[in-house]
Amino acid sequence: MSRTRSRTAPLDPACVAAVDLARSAIEENVRPDEVGEHLGVEGEGERVVTHFFACLDRAYRGWRWAVTVARASRARNVTVSEVVLLPGAGALLPPEWVPWSERLRPGDLGVGDLLPTAADDDRLAPGYTETADDADRQMIFEYGLGRARVLSPIGRDRVVRRWHSGESGPHTPLAHAAPAQCSTCGFYWPLAGVLGAGFGVCTNEYAPDDGRVVAADHGCGAHSEAAVLPHQVEPTSPILDDLAYDHLTEESAEPDLTGSVDDADAEPLGHS
């Protein structure tokens, strides 16, 4: 059994010596002060060498210029094949690219936006699976009735976890302060199907979750059976006792504006 050995091609002396040619190729596109010292060479193949130069641009710290030069067989002149800017050790790099389907978050869909669903989405199943009888499934499938796809068991489990652990679940400050659970509220309308056992829609216009799906063990202060506060007593008009009152004469009713001190006994005030 023979072991395959990989043999590295020797560096071409003419390509290795083409440092000035590689530097001039970079300076054709950038300012000369953005090209730093020569960092070395690396063999790419037979008569193909890449020269590396430091990048002095402050916007690309840690990057380096890479110029690939080559020489044809039995040729004397070396030519430039490619000039690129490559990241080096400690270079500032953008975050790894993530597909749009993984970057999408709840609430990102706006007016006019379309969100296509993959054909193999595990949250959905063929529409005929929502019927219990095999004959009904075959009829619906043949005549194209009903929906093309429905919620699969995997999708249903994800919905239950998301709704139960969200803002409309039982683990929120609003639910903890509620007088009772939504399942006992008259404004709670259970969902149809399997999800109706644990979720419903709030129909109380004064509740914070009006028109939203809430868990059966959720709750808020707008519960239909919350304790009714007694009506406040309205203030009455003051009672006037008209059975006993005092009669005042005209003389006693008129106030004495002259004072109680006689003019004869008045002390001189020192002025006329």
Backbone torsions as a table, in degrees:
resi	resn	phi	psi	omega
1	MET	NA	119.7	-178.1
2	SER	-95.8	138.3	-179.9
3	ARG	-96.4	128.7	-178.8
4	THR	-74.7	131.4	179.5
5	ARG	-112.9	136.3	177.5
6	SER	-93.7	124.4	-177.9
7	ARG	-107.3	123.6	179.6
8	THR	-77.9	131.6	-179.5
9	ALA	-69.1	138.8	179.6
10	PRO	-68.4	149.8	179.5
11	LEU	-71.1	134.2	179.0
12	ASP	-74.6	124.3	-177.0
13	PRO	-60.3	-37.7	-179.4
14	ALA	-67.7	-38.8	178.4
15	CYS	-70.0	-36.1	179.0
16	VAL	-66.7	-34.7	-178.0
17	ALA	-79.5	-6.4	-175.7
18	ALA	-85.7	51.5	-179.6
19	VAL	-72.4	-44.0	-179.6
20	ASP	-65.6	-37.1	177.2
21	LEU	-62.6	-41.4	179.5
22	ALA	-67.2	-39.6	179.8
23	ARG	-66.8	-41.5	-179.9
24	SER	-64.8	-30.3	178.2
25	ALA	-67.0	-34.0	177.4
26	ILE	-72.4	-40.8	-175.7
27	GLU	-70.5	-11.4	175.7
28	GLU	-70.0	-21.8	-176.5
29	ASN	-114.0	-20.6	-178.7
30	VAL	-130.2	170.8	178.0
31	ARG	-72.1	147.4	-179.1
32	PRO	-60.2	-29.9	-177.8
33	ASP	-74.9	-3.1	176.9
34	GLU	-94.2	-2.7	179.8
35	VAL	-107.6	120.9	-177.8
36	GLY	-94.1	-153.4	-175.7
37	GLU	-71.8	160.6	178.2
38	HIS	-77.4	125.1	-174.1
39	LEU	-96.6	-12.0	179.6
40	GLY	136.4	-177.1	-178.7
41	VAL	-129.1	161.0	178.1
42	GLU	-145.2	130.7	-179.5
43	GLY	-76.5	131.2	178.8
44	GLU	-103.8	-21.6	-178.4
45	GLY	173.4	-164.2	-179.4
46	GLU	-72.3	118.5	-178.3
47	ARG	59.5	32.6	176.1
48	VAL	-132.2	122.4	-175.5
49	VAL	-135.7	144.0	176.4
50	THR	-113.0	126.4	177.1
51	HIS	-98.0	139.1	-180.0
52	PHE	-115.2	135.9	178.2
53	PHE	-129.4	147.6	177.6
54	ALA	-71.1	143.5	177.6
55	CYS	-100.4	122.4	-177.7
56	LEU	-98.5	3.6	177.7
57	ASP	-68.6	128.4	-176.5
58	ARG	-66.8	-21.1	178.6
59	ALA	-79.9	-12.6	-177.6
60	TYR	-129.6	55.5	177.6
61	ARG	-69.4	134.8	-178.4
62	GLY	88.2	-3.5	177.9
63	TRP	-92.1	170.4	179.8
64	ARG	-148.9	147.3	176.2
65	TRP	-80.6	139.1	178.0
66	ALA	-126.5	119.6	-179.4
67	VAL	-119.5	119.3	179.5
68	THR	-97.9	124.7	178.3
69	VAL	-118.3	155.8	-178.0
70	ALA	-146.1	159.9	177.0
71	ARG	-136.0	127.9	179.8
72	ALA	-69.0	161.2	-179.6
73	SER	-64.2	132.6	-180.0
74	ARG	60.0	23.8	175.6
75	ALA	-106.8	152.1	179.9
76	ARG	-95.5	-32.0	-174.8
77	ASN	-84.0	141.8	176.2
78	VAL	-101.3	135.2	-179.8
79	THR	-118.1	156.9	179.1
80	VAL	-89.7	128.3	179.6
81	SER	-97.1	-40.5	-173.3
82	GLU	-158.4	144.2	175.2
83	VAL	-129.1	118.8	-178.3
84	VAL	-137.1	164.3	175.7
85	LEU	-112.9	117.8	-173.9
86	LEU	-115.1	146.9	177.3
87	PRO	-75.1	141.4	176.6
88	GLY	-111.5	-161.1	179.9
89	ALA	-68.6	127.8	179.8
90	GLY	79.3	12.5	-179.9
91	ALA	-73.0	145.1	177.2
92	LEU	-79.7	117.4	-175.3
93	LEU	-117.0	151.4	175.4
94	PRO	-72.0	159.9	177.8
95	PRO	-63.6	156.7	-179.2
96	GLU	-62.0	137.5	-176.9
97	TRP	-67.5	135.1	-179.8
98	VAL	-121.1	133.5	178.6
99	PRO	-58.2	153.3	-176.3
100	TRP	-61.5	-32.8	-178.6
101	SER	-66.5	-23.6	177.7
102	GLU	-93.7	-19.5	177.6
103	ARG	-84.1	-18.3	-175.7
104	LEU	-65.5	136.2	179.7
105	ARG	-125.6	156.9	177.4
106	PRO	-56.9	132.4	-179.1
107	GLY	95.5	-6.5	-179.8
108	ASP	-75.6	-24.2	-177.0
109	LEU	-72.8	123.8	-178.5
110	GLY	-111.8	-171.6	-179.0
111	VAL	-67.8	126.8	179.4
112	GLY	86.8	-8.4	178.6
113	ASP	-77.6	145.1	177.0
114	LEU	-116.1	133.3	179.5
115	LEU	-117.8	93.0	-179.1
116	PRO	-69.1	145.4	178.8
117	THR	-106.1	131.3	-178.3
118	ALA	-64.7	151.4	-179.0
119	ALA	-66.7	-27.4	-179.4
120	ASP	-102.9	25.6	178.0
121	ASP	-61.7	121.1	-176.1
122	ASP	-74.1	-6.4	176.1
123	ARG	-79.0	-12.2	-176.0
124	LEU	-120.8	155.4	178.0
125	ALA	-138.1	159.9	177.7
126	PRO	-54.0	147.4	-173.3
127	GLY	-63.9	-29.1	-177.3
128	TYR	-71.1	-10.5	-179.5
129	THR	-75.7	-7.7	-179.9
130	GLU	-81.3	-7.4	177.4
131	THR	-97.8	152.7	-177.2
132	ALA	-91.8	-29.9	-176.5
133	ASP	-90.4	136.0	-180.0
134	ASP	-64.4	-36.0	179.3
135	ALA	-64.3	-41.0	178.1
136	ASP	-65.1	-37.7	178.6
137	ARG	-61.4	-46.1	-178.4
138	GLN	-63.7	-41.2	-179.2
139	MET	-64.8	-45.6	-179.6
140	ILE	-64.6	-37.6	-178.7
141	PHE	-68.5	-40.8	-176.4
142	GLU	-72.5	-39.5	-176.2
143	TYR	-92.5	-0.9	177.0
144	GLY	69.9	26.6	-179.7
145	LEU	-84.6	163.4	178.0
146	GLY	74.8	-164.6	-178.9
147	ARG	-92.2	150.0	-179.7
148	ALA	-65.6	-39.4	178.9
149	ARG	-138.1	149.9	178.9
150	VAL	-129.7	175.4	-178.9
151	LEU	-68.5	128.8	179.0
152	SER	-85.1	166.5	176.2
153	PRO	-57.4	-35.8	177.7
154	ILE	-65.7	-44.8	178.0
155	GLY	-64.0	-35.8	178.6
156	ARG	-66.3	-40.6	179.1
157	ASP	-64.6	-38.3	178.5
158	ARG	-66.7	-38.1	178.2
159	VAL	-63.5	-44.5	-179.4
160	VAL	-61.0	-44.6	-179.7
161	ARG	-65.6	-42.2	-177.0
162	ARG	-67.7	-46.1	-179.1
163	TRP	-69.0	-38.4	-176.2
164	HIS	-72.8	-28.1	179.7
165	SER	-97.3	2.3	-178.0
166	GLY	-90.1	-162.1	-176.8
167	GLU	-70.6	-18.6	179.2
168	SER	-102.2	19.8	178.0
169	GLY	-99.6	-171.9	-175.9
170	PRO	-84.8	-6.4	-172.9
171	HIS	-103.8	45.5	179.0
172	THR	-124.2	155.0	177.4
173	PRO	-58.2	-33.7	178.9
174	LEU	-63.8	-42.1	180.0
175	ALA	-70.6	-35.5	-179.4
176	HIS	-68.5	-30.5	-179.0
177	ALA	-90.2	-1.9	-177.4
178	ALA	-73.2	149.6	179.2
179	PRO	-72.5	-24.3	-179.6
180	ALA	-160.1	171.9	-178.8
181	GLN	-82.2	161.4	-179.9
182	CYS	-65.6	-27.9	-177.9
183	SER	-62.9	-20.8	179.2
184	THR	-102.9	8.7	-177.6
185	CYS	-93.5	140.8	179.8
186	GLY	-70.3	-18.0	178.8
187	PHE	-90.5	3.5	-178.9
188	TYR	-88.5	121.8	-179.6
189	TRP	-113.6	108.0	-176.2
190	PRO	-63.8	148.8	174.8
191	LEU	-73.9	157.5	175.8
192	ALA	-83.4	155.3	177.4
193	GLY	85.2	-159.6	-175.3
194	VAL	-65.5	-36.3	-177.2
195	LEU	-69.3	-14.4	-179.6
196	GLY	-66.2	-17.0	179.5
197	ALA	-71.4	-22.2	-176.3
198	GLY	-130.6	-3.7	-175.8
199	PHE	-143.0	154.8	177.8
200	GLY	-155.8	-174.9	-179.0
201	VAL	-114.4	135.9	176.8
202	CYS	-82.0	131.6	-178.4
203	THR	-116.8	12.9	179.8
204	ASN	-89.6	116.2	-176.5
205	GLU	-65.1	-20.3	180.0
206	TYR	-93.6	-4.1	-179.2
207	ALA	-85.0	151.1	179.5
208	PRO	-68.2	-19.3	-178.9
209	ASP	-106.5	26.3	-178.8
210	ASP	-60.1	127.7	-180.0
211	GLY	79.2	9.3	-178.6
212	ARG	-115.5	157.1	176.0
213	VAL	-77.7	128.6	179.7
214	VAL	-126.4	153.1	176.1
215	ALA	-74.4	152.4	-179.4
216	ALA	-62.9	-29.1	179.4
217	ASP	-97.0	15.3	171.8
218	HIS	-80.0	176.5	179.4
219	GLY	-173.9	162.4	176.2
220	CYS	-154.6	178.2	-177.7
221	GLY	-76.1	-8.0	-179.8
222	ALA	-93.9	27.4	179.1
223	HIS	-61.7	139.7	-176.4
224	SER	-64.4	-24.8	-177.7
225	GLU	-106.0	21.5	177.8
226	ALA	-65.2	152.1	-178.0
227	ALA	-61.2	131.4	-179.6
228	VAL	-87.7	127.4	179.8
229	LEU	-75.5	141.2	178.0
230	PRO	-65.0	150.2	179.7
231	HIS	-67.2	140.0	178.6
232	GLN	-72.3	141.3	179.8
233	VAL	-73.0	125.6	-179.9
234	GLU	-74.9	138.9	179.2
235	PRO	-66.2	133.9	179.8
236	THR	-92.5	162.5	178.5
237	SER	-71.9	150.1	-178.7
238	PRO	-63.5	144.1	-178.7
239	ILE	-86.5	127.5	179.4
240	LEU	-104.7	121.3	179.4
241	ASP	-85.4	100.6	-179.5
242	ASP	-98.2	9.9	178.7
243	LEU	-87.6	-31.4	-178.4
244	ALA	-128.8	119.0	178.9
245	TYR	-153.1	162.1	-176.7
246	ASP	-102.2	140.5	176.5
247	HIS	-92.3	133.7	177.9
248	LEU	-111.1	131.2	176.3
249	THR	-77.3	169.4	-179.5
250	GLU	-67.9	-37.5	-179.0
251	GLU	-67.5	-44.8	179.6
252	SER	-72.7	-21.0	-178.8
253	ALA	-77.7	-27.6	-178.7
254	GLU	-81.6	132.1	-179.5
255	PRO	-75.6	149.4	177.8
256	ASP	-85.6	106.4	-176.4
257	LEU	-90.5	-7.6	-177.7
258	THR	-87.3	-15.5	-178.4
259	GLY	94.1	171.6	-176.6
260	SER	-101.1	3.6	-178.3
261	VAL	-101.8	131.5	179.1
262	ASP	-71.3	150.9	-180.0
263	ASP	-70.2	-32.5	-177.9
264	ALA	-67.8	-36.5	-177.9
265	ASP	-88.5	6.6	-177.8
266	ALA	-72.7	139.9	179.5
267	GLU	-76.5	141.3	177.1
268	PRO	-64.2	138.3	-179.5
269	LEU	-97.5	2.2	177.3
270	GLY	86.1	15.6	177.3
271	HIS	-146.9	156.9	-177.9
272	SER	-89.6	NA	NA
